[in-house]
Amino acid sequence: MIKAVIVDDEPKAIQSLSWELTHFSDEIEVIKTFSNPEDAIDYLNYNTPDCLFLDIQMPTMDGFQFLGKLENKNFAVVITTAYNEFAIKALKHEAIDYLLKPIDSDDLDDTIKKIKKYNTKIFNSSKFEEALSNFNARHEQKKITINTDGKLIFLNIDDILFVESDGNYSTIVTTEGQKILITKKLKEVNDILPEHYFFRIHNSYIINLNKIKEFIKNEGYVVMESNHKIPVARQRKSDFLEKL
């Protein structure tokens, strides 16, 4: 059963789409509806449905602004609109599909198929990441395994110089100067790396403790073997000194 959330500033539009979804297919259950986008954001940041049907034109906040405020996007997004000019922009904002109002039953059938395909992909990806995490946790680590760009990279931990945050992504910088962009936040990378070798020295950086060349106390940064200068967050300084 696909659990769906609807966000639309027009109650009649919500009522109409809810009726179409529940009467068109026995595979969809509408679990929540919102006419206030702020209430919907609060809900979606702590709950994960299978899909979101989102009106693109709302007076207080358009659909694209709405998507930009979401911390959690682990669900399929379907844009609903009366204006097909938004279609390309909608797809660029990671929506899997868009539906033109009034919604055609054939279009809805295609959308449901896309939602099911998307959720299968997400489920398999999640299980794969869980298997990698279990593998990394089971072994006394000399290597870590990273899943990126459809391939597995096996990195010697001694070859990792530091990791830098890039929003929802992270960049691993190796001792040879290679930069590896991965689709993980820095916190997720920190959970993978063995803590007796690595330390999150700053909101934006994790460093390999064995690769520090200098610590400039007065100016508050470390110099790595590559001569990269990495700032030390003030609130992390005492913990960092204990690690040395």
MOKA-V554515 format. One record per run of one state. SS is the DSSP state (@ for helix, = for strand, . for the rest). FROM is the first residue (numbers start at 1). TO is the last residue. If there is no record, write none. Layout:
SS | FROM | TO
SS | FROM | TO
//
This chain:
. | 1 | 1
= | 2 | 7
. | 8 | 10
@ | 11 | 24
. | 25 | 27
= | 28 | 34
. | 35 | 36
@ | 37 | 44
. | 45 | 50
= | 51 | 55
. | 56 | 62
@ | 63 | 69
. | 70 | 75
= | 76 | 81
. | 82 | 83
@ | 84 | 92
. | 93 | 96
= | 97 | 100
. | 101 | 104
@ | 105 | 138
. | 139 | 142
= | 143 | 148
. | 149 | 150
= | 151 | 156
@ | 157 | 159
= | 160 | 166
. | 167 | 168
= | 169 | 174
. | 175 | 178
= | 179 | 182
. | 183 | 185
@ | 186 | 192
. | 193 | 197
= | 198 | 202
. | 203 | 204
= | 205 | 208
@ | 209 | 211
= | 212 | 216
. | 217 | 220
= | 221 | 224
. | 225 | 228
= | 229 | 231
. | 232 | 233
@ | 234 | 243
. | 244 | 244
//
